[in-house]
Amino acid sequence: FEPGSLLLVVVVARVFPGPAILLPTFSGLGLVGIPFARFALRSALVTALYVPVALAATTLFGYAIVPLLGWWAWPGLFALSAVGLGGPWSRPLRRRVAALIGLKTGG
């Protein structure tokens, strides 16, 4: 593992939605022998930065969009995010993450 690779893997795993990438990534890190303390420190750092930023963005978005579009904008934003982050165009990034943690990818 290169010095910045573990941090990149943790950031990508946190930002992509759902357990479909989070659980396999974190399990894979353990299987390739990343020390728990090294992983936990980076995971805590990413979480400490990501959660407040995500909460602030969500709150600001809500204050801005609800008066304009109504409450139905939230499901629309969720669907758009899921398609944007989980669509076939995100495969190169998922392959890069898999390569960084040493997983084999099909195709």
Secondary structure, DSSP 8 states (H G I E B T S, - for coil): --TTHHHHHHHHHHHS-SHHHHHHHHHHHHHTT--HHHHHHHHHHHHHHHHHHHHHHHHHHHHHHHHHH-TTHHHHHHHHHHHHHHSGGGHHHHHHHHHHHT-----
